[in-house]
């Protein structure tokens, strides 16, 4: 996988970057939103894809 497909996910509540993931930008045009555990909030929250470079 190339670095172009790498995205960062940040917590919607505390705005901390918690996760890195890969996305095929040719097939998926919309931003990714996933429910994951935030170690700063200490609970499961929605994480959204950050704006690219």
C-alpha positions in Angstrom: 0.0 0.0 0.0 1.3 3.5 -0.8 1.3 6.4 1.6 -1.4 8.1 -0.6 -4.0 5.6 0.8 -3.1 6.3 4.4 -5.7 8.3 6.4 -5.9 9.5 10.0 -9.0 9.1 12.2 -9.7 11.7 14.9 -12.2 11.6 17.7 -15.3 13.7 17.1 -15.6 14.8 20.7 -12.0 15.6 21.9 -10.4 16.1 18.4 -7.4 13.9 19.2 -5.9 11.7 16.5 -6.1 8.1 17.6 -6.0 5.8 14.6 -4.4 5.3 11.2 -6.1 3.4 8.5 -6.1 2.7 4.7 -8.7 3.8 2.2 -9.1 3.1 -1.5 -9.7 6.7 -2.7 -10.7 5.6 -6.2 -13.7 3.6 -5.0 -14.7 5.4 -1.8 -15.3 9.2 -2.3 -17.0 10.1 1.0 -15.2 10.5 4.3 -15.0 7.5 6.6 -16.7 7.6 10.0 -16.3 4.7 12.4 -17.2 4.1 16.1 -13.9 3.3 17.9 -12.5 3.5 21.4 -10.9 6.8 22.4 -8.2 6.5 25.0 -8.5 10.2 25.9 -12.3 10.2 26.4 -12.2 6.6 27.8 -15.3 5.6 25.9 -16.4 4.5 22.4 -17.0 7.6 20.2 -17.3 8.3 16.5 -14.0 8.9 14.7 -14.0 10.8 11.4 -11.4 11.0 8.7 -9.2 14.0 8.9 -8.6 16.4 6.0 -5.8 15.2 3.8 -2.4 16.9 3.3 
